Amino acid sequence: MPTVDKLIAQAEIFPWNNTFATGIEVIDIQHHKLVDLLNQLAGHMAFGSDESTLSRVFDELSDYAVYHFQTEEGVWNQYLGADALTLTHAQTHQDFVAQVLKIREQLSELSSDEAIEELVLFLTHWLAFHILEDDTHMAQVVLAVQSGISLKDAKVAAAAQMKGAAHVLIQAVLSMYDSLSSRTLALLREVSQRRRVEEKLRLSSNIIESSADGIFITDTRGVVTDVNPAFCLELQRHRDELLGQPVKALMPHLFGSASGQAAWEVTQQVGHWAGELRCRRPDGELMPIWLTLSLVKDEAHQTQHLVGVLSSISQLVERHQALEAAANHDSLTGLPNRRLLADRLNQAMARSKRNHTTLAVCYLDLDGFKLINDHLGHDAGDVVLQVVALRMKQVLRGVDTVARIGGDEFVLLLCDLAQPQEGTVLMERLLKEVAQPIQVDSQWVQVGASLGATLFPADAGIAEDLLKHADLALYQAKSQGKGCYRLFEPAIA
């Protein structure tokens, strides 16, 4: 399929014809270039190019028109001087430039096909008329002067040539070009619209082909007309074996069951059905699937096709779990993030109240981590964070939580403590484990940690207050030499 750029390059709303030749080579070459630029602009408009592209092409056309007018006026002045013809012709150029600049300001507002067509027809008609009548007239005067005739006689001879049958012919050509331009623009718009439809169809086809879900399409009788690779894999059959077969016969355990028959009937009645069914695989295993059936209708609301989509329930569950994990866990360490921490903290507080146990909410911050990041790079820093996260998980119990909340900051929830001392023992073990050397490639590095904690329900604040108090205690630990822990006391606040 040709690219849009190629189609635009081939578009000819204003086909060049030798009829437009004036006999003065430099002017004819520039006229041809103007026609090419006008065709490009019309093509971009018909194919819905963006505003910046339209502005660029329009500016190129405008700039070249000004350059051409200067060339023309130079030729006329060389042979005709300050004649009335020259002055009138120059004024025509100025009027056109003013009109083009006005159109340029309104370019972004040309949204309707009618407005675009009006602009293109104006440019086409003006350029054709200017070449066939004004420029041809001026060229005949110049050519006559070049042959040795006086300017006065040259003007009379040129005027005579432009009257009568020649004038009628010019008007006929202009009328023909107006009609041709309008029809060509309509044709270009139709080609553009058809191309967009084809691109949508190709995109839809690619989506269906690459989908992990099994997709089949049938005619109104339920005979398979198309399938995607995932459906072939599901049935362990080649595509050619499936086309032309009744889908119910291909999947009797699905559509032969009472629920499968009901799903088919509901689809025929209301146009859509979705739900869970059981399907027997070729190996005999019964597996739950999510089936979606939809009727495809034409503009007259007549059914043309039925589309079915088979999704593995287990795959859907896995996808859901993967999304949940991504939403609730830190991508580097796999630890819970702020979102999951908030939920875990509320649950831990409720359990502490219910079981009359102590909950230690701890803020832990690494000491010396920035130095490693700055000297060895972020990759080394990532390794340190991953090792520290693993060591903390190994120290903590199953009921506890450690979450990474950003950078080298962690929050720990030490749950179900019978005595506060159980929490302090865990804190000391955590600090000791974190401080062990870590191998990064061929080097050994070491970080420490400072920890601040508050004990609930002795500290009877809400979740936000507990985190704030633990952070204040961490600040105390940092200011008192690092590598230690401090418990929150009301006096700190």
ZIHU-V390101 format. One record per residue. N is the residue number from 1. PSI is psi as a letter, one per 40 degrees, with the letter a starting at -180 (999 if undefined). OMEGA is omega in radians with two decimals (* if undefined). NEAR is the number of other ideal C-beta (glycine too) atoms within 8 Angstrom. Layout:
<<N;PSI;OMEGA;NEAR> <N;PSI;OMEGA;NEAR>>
//
This chain:
<<1;h;3.13;4> <2;i;3.10;5> <3;i;3.11;6> <4;d;-3.13;7> <5;d;-3.14;6> <6;d;3.11;8> <7;d;3.12;13> <8;d;-3.14;12> <9;d;-3.12;8> <10;e;-3.08;7> <11;h;3.11;13> <12;g;3.07;7> <13;d;-3.13;14> <14;g;-3.10;13> <15;h;3.13;5> <16;i;-3.14;7> <17;i;-3.13;5> <18;e;3.06;4> <19;d;-3.09;6> <20;e;-3.11;12> <21;h;-3.14;6> <22;e;-3.08;12> <23;e;3.08;7> <24;h;-2.91;10> <25;d;-3.06;5> <26;d;3.13;8> <27;d;-3.14;14> <28;d;3.12;12> <29;d;-3.13;8> <30;d;3.06;13> <31;d;-3.14;13> <32;d;3.12;9> <33;d;3.11;10> <34;d;3.12;13> <35;d;3.10;12> <36;d;-3.13;9> <37;d;3.09;12> <38;d;3.10;15> <39;d;3.09;12> <40;d;-3.14;13> <41;d;3.13;14> <42;d;3.12;17> <43;d;3.12;14> <44;d;3.12;12> <45;d;-3.12;14> <46;d;-3.10;13> <47;e;3.00;12> <48;f;3.10;5> <49;i;-3.10;9> <50;i;-3.03;5> <51;d;-3.12;7> <52;d;3.11;6> <53;d;3.11;9> <54;d;-3.14;13> <55;d;-3.13;10> <56;d;-3.12;8> <57;d;3.14;13> <58;d;3.11;12> <59;d;3.11;9> <60;d;3.11;9> <61;d;-3.12;14> <62;d;-3.11;12> <63;d;-3.12;8> <64;d;3.10;12> <65;d;3.11;12> <66;d;3.11;9> <67;d;-3.13;9> <68;d;-3.14;13> <69;d;3.11;12> <70;d;3.11;8> <71;d;3.14;11> <72;d;-3.08;14> <73;d;3.07;12> <74;d;3.11;8> <75;d;-3.10;12> <76;d;-3.11;13> <77;d;-3.12;10> <78;d;-3.04;6> <79;d;-3.04;10> <80;e;-3.13;13> <81;a;-3.09;6> <82;f;3.13;5> <83;i;3.12;8> <84;d;3.11;5> <85;d;-3.12;12> <86;d;-3.12;13> <87;d;3.13;9> <88;d;-3.14;8> <89;d;3.13;13> <90;d;3.11;10> <91;d;3.08;8> <92;d;3.09;10> <93;d;-3.11;11> <94;d;3.12;8> <95;d;3.14;8> <96;d;3.14;12> <97;d;3.12;12> <98;d;3.13;8> <99;d;3.13;9> <100;d;3.11;11> <101;d;3.10;9> <102;d;3.11;8> <103;d;-3.13;11> <104;d;3.14;11> <105;d;-3.09;6> <106;e;-3.01;8> <107;d;-3.10;11> <108;e;-3.10;5> <109;e;-3.11;6> <110;g;-3.07;10> <111;d;-3.06;4> <112;i;3.10;6> <113;d;-3.11;6> <114;d;-3.13;6> <115;d;3.12;10> <116;d;-3.14;12> <117;d;3.13;10> <118;d;3.13;8> <119;d;-3.10;11> <120;d;-3.14;15> <121;d;3.09;12> <122;d;-3.12;10> <123;d;-3.13;10> <124;d;-3.10;15> <125;d;-3.11;12> <126;d;-3.09;9> <127;d;3.13;12> <128;d;-3.14;13> <129;d;-3.09;10> <130;d;-3.14;11> <131;d;-3.02;12> <132;d;-3.05;12> <133;c;-3.02;10> <134;d;-3.07;10> <135;d;3.11;13> <136;d;3.10;11> <137;d;-3.13;12> <138;d;-3.13;14> <139;d;3.13;12> <140;d;3.09;14> <141;d;-3.12;15> <142;d;-3.13;14> <143;d;3.11;10> <144;d;3.10;12> <145;d;3.12;13> <146;d;-3.12;7> <147;e;3.08;6> <148;e;3.13;4> <149;i;3.10;8> <150;i;-3.13;6> <151;d;-3.12;9> <152;d;-3.13;6> <153;d;3.13;9> <154;d;3.14;14> <155;d;3.13;10> <156;d;-3.12;8> <157;d;3.14;11> <158;d;3.13;12> <159;d;3.13;9> <160;d;3.14;7> <161;d;-3.08;8> <162;e;-3.14;12> <163;i;3.02;7> <164;b;-3.04;5> <165;d;-3.14;5> <166;d;3.14;9> <167;d;3.12;9> <168;d;3.14;8> <169;d;3.13;8> <170;d;-3.14;11> <171;d;3.12;8> <172;d;3.13;8> <173;d;3.12;11> <174;d;3.12;12> <175;d;3.13;8> <176;d;-3.13;8> <177;d;3.06;12> <178;d;-3.13;11> <179;d;-3.13;8> <180;d;-3.13;10> <181;d;-3.13;15> <182;d;-3.12;10> <183;d;3.14;8> <184;d;3.12;12> <185;d;3.10;16> <186;d;3.13;8> <187;d;3.11;8> <188;d;3.11;14> <189;d;3.12;10> <190;d;3.10;8> <191;d;3.13;10> <192;d;-3.14;11> <193;d;-3.14;8> <194;d;3.13;8> <195;d;3.12;12> <196;d;3.10;8> <197;d;3.14;8> <198;d;3.11;9> <199;d;3.10;8> <200;d;3.12;8> <201;d;3.14;8> <202;d;3.10;8> <203;d;3.13;8> <204;d;3.13;8> <205;d;3.13;8> <206;d;3.13;8> <207;d;-3.14;8> <208;d;-3.10;9> <209;d;-3.07;8> <210;e;-3.10;5> <211;i;3.07;9> <212;e;3.10;4> <213;i;3.08;9> <214;h;-3.09;13> <215;h;3.05;14> <216;i;3.10;14> <217;h;3.13;11> <218;i;2.98;13> <219;a;-3.07;9> <220;e;3.13;8> <221;e;-3.11;6> <222;e;3.11;10> <223;h;-3.05;10> <224;h;3.08;14> <225;d;3.11;8> <226;i;3.09;7> <227;i;3.06;12> <228;i;-3.10;12> <229;d;-3.12;7> <230;d;3.11;11> <231;d;3.09;13> <232;d;3.13;13> <233;d;-3.14;8> <234;d;-3.12;9> <235;e;-3.11;11> <236;f;3.12;6> <237;i;3.06;8> <238;i;-3.10;6> <239;d;-3.11;9> <240;d;3.12;5> <241;d;-3.05;7> <242;d;-3.11;15> <243;h;3.13;10> <244;e;-3.14;5> <245;i;3.04;10> <246;h;-3.08;9> <247;d;3.12;13> <248;d;3.12;10> <249;d;3.12;7> <250;d;-3.10;11> <251;g;-3.07;10> <252;d;-3.12;8> <253;d;3.12;9> <254;d;-3.05;13> <255;e;3.08;11> <256;e;3.12;8> <257;i;-3.14;10> <258;d;-3.12;5> <259;d;3.11;7> <260;d;3.09;11> <261;d;3.14;10> <262;d;3.13;8> <263;d;3.13;14> <264;d;-3.11;13> <265;d;3.12;8> <266;d;3.12;9> <267;d;3.14;14> <268;d;-3.08;6> <269;d;-3.02;6> <270;e;3.05;6> <271;e;-3.09;7> <272;i;3.02;9> <273;i;3.07;11> <274;h;3.13;7> <275;i;-3.10;7> <276;h;3.07;7> <277;i;3.08;12> <278;h;-3.09;10> <279;h;3.12;12> <280;h;3.11;9> <281;i;3.11;9> <282;d;3.12;5> <283;e;3.09;4> <284;e;-3.11;6> <285;h;3.04;6> <286;h;-3.12;8> <287;i;3.10;11> <288;h;3.08;9> <289;i;3.01;13> <290;h;-3.07;12> <291;h;3.04;15> <292;h;3.10;10> <293;h;-3.13;13> <294;h;3.05;10> <295;i;3.07;11> <296;h;-3.07;8> <297;i;3.11;9> <298;a;-3.09;6> <299;d;3.12;3> <300;e;3.13;5> <301;f;3.06;5> <302;h;-3.12;6> <303;h;3.12;8> <304;d;-3.08;8> <305;i;2.96;11> <306;h;3.14;14> <307;h;3.10;10> <308;i;3.12;13> <309;h;3.13;9> <310;h;3.13;14> <311;h;3.10;12> <312;h;3.12;10> <313;d;-3.12;11> <314;d;3.11;8> <315;d;3.10;9> <316;d;3.12;10> <317;d;3.14;8> <318;d;3.12;8> <319;d;3.13;8> <320;d;3.14;8> <321;d;3.12;8> <322;d;3.11;8> <323;d;3.11;8> <324;d;-3.14;8> <325;d;-3.14;8> <326;d;-3.11;8> <327;d;-2.99;7> <328;e;-3.05;9> <329;i;3.07;11> <330;h;-3.04;10> <331;d;-3.09;5> <332;d;-3.02;8> <333;e;-3.06;8> <334;e;3.13;7> <335;i;3.02;12> <336;i;3.08;12> <337;a;-3.09;12> <338;d;-3.09;8> <339;d;-3.14;8> <340;d;3.11;11> <341;d;-3.13;14> <342;d;3.12;9> <343;d;-3.14;8> <344;d;-3.12;12> <345;d;3.12;13> <346;d;3.11;9> <347;d;-3.11;8> <348;d;3.11;12> <349;d;3.13;12> <350;d;3.14;8> <351;d;3.12;12> <352;d;3.11;15> <353;d;-3.07;8> <354;d;-3.05;6> <355;e;-3.13;7> <356;f;3.10;5> <357;i;-3.12;10> <358;i;3.06;14> <359;h;3.07;16> <360;h;3.08;16> <361;h;-2.98;16> <362;h;2.96;14> <363;h;3.12;15> <364;h;-3.13;15> <365;h;-3.10;12> <366;i;3.07;12> <367;h;3.11;11> <368;e;-3.10;9> <369;d;-3.11;12> <370;d;3.14;7> <371;d;3.12;7> <372;d;3.13;14> <373;d;-3.08;11> <374;d;-3.04;5> <375;d;-3.07;6> <376;e;3.10;10> <377;i;-3.07;7> <378;d;3.12;6> <379;d;3.10;7> <380;d;3.10;13> <381;d;3.11;12> <382;d;3.12;9> <383;d;3.13;10> <384;d;-3.14;15> <385;d;-3.14;13> <386;d;3.13;10> <387;d;3.13;9> <388;d;3.13;13> <389;d;3.14;14> <390;d;-3.12;8> <391;d;3.14;11> <392;d;3.11;15> <393;d;-3.14;9> <394;d;3.11;7> <395;d;-3.04;9> <396;i;3.12;12> <397;i;-3.10;4> <398;d;-3.10;3> <399;e;-3.06;5> <400;i;3.12;11> <401;h;2.93;11> <402;h;-3.10;14> <403;i;3.02;16> <404;h;-3.07;14> <405;e;3.08;9> <406;i;3.10;5> <407;b;3.12;3> <408;f;-3.13;8> <409;h;-3.12;10> <410;i;3.00;14> <411;h;3.14;14> <412;h;3.04;16> <413;h;3.11;16> <414;h;-2.92;14> <415;i;3.00;12> <416;f;3.11;9> <417;h;3.11;12> <418;d;3.12;6> <419;i;3.10;6> <420;d;-3.11;10> <421;d;3.09;6> <422;d;3.14;11> <423;d;-3.12;13> <424;d;3.07;10> <425;d;3.11;8> <426;d;3.13;13> <427;d;3.13;14> <428;d;3.12;9> <429;d;3.12;9> <430;d;-3.13;15> <431;d;-3.14;14> <432;d;-3.11;8> <433;d;-3.13;11> <434;d;-3.06;14> <435;e;3.12;10> <436;i;3.14;8> <437;i;-3.13;6> <438;h;3.12;12> <439;h;3.06;7> <440;h;-3.01;11> <441;b;-3.10;5> <442;e;-3.09;2> <443;i;3.03;7> <444;h;3.12;7> <445;i;-3.10;12> <446;h;3.02;9> <447;i;3.01;14> <448;a;3.12;12> <449;i;3.00;14> <450;i;-3.02;14> <451;h;3.03;17> <452;h;-3.06;18> <453;i;2.97;17> <454;i;-3.04;14> <455;h;3.11;13> <456;h;0.21;14> <457;e;3.07;8> <458;d;2.95;7> <459;h;-2.94;11> <460;f;-3.14;5> <461;i;3.02;11> <462;i;-3.06;5> <463;d;-3.12;10> <464;d;3.13;7> <465;d;-3.13;9> <466;d;3.12;15> <467;d;3.12;12> <468;d;-3.13;9> <469;d;3.09;15> <470;d;3.12;16> <471;d;3.09;10> <472;d;3.11;12> <473;d;3.08;18> <474;d;3.11;15> <475;d;3.10;9> <476;d;3.13;11> <477;d;3.13;14> <478;d;-3.06;10> <479;e;-3.10;5> <480;f;3.00;8> <481;e;3.12;4> <482;i;3.11;9> <483;f;-3.10;9> <484;i;3.07;10> <485;i;3.06;14> <486;i;3.08;12> <487;i;-3.14;10> <488;h;3.01;15> <489;i;-3.11;6> <490;d;-3.12;5> <491;d;-3.14;4> <492;d;-3.10;9> <493;999;*;6>>
//
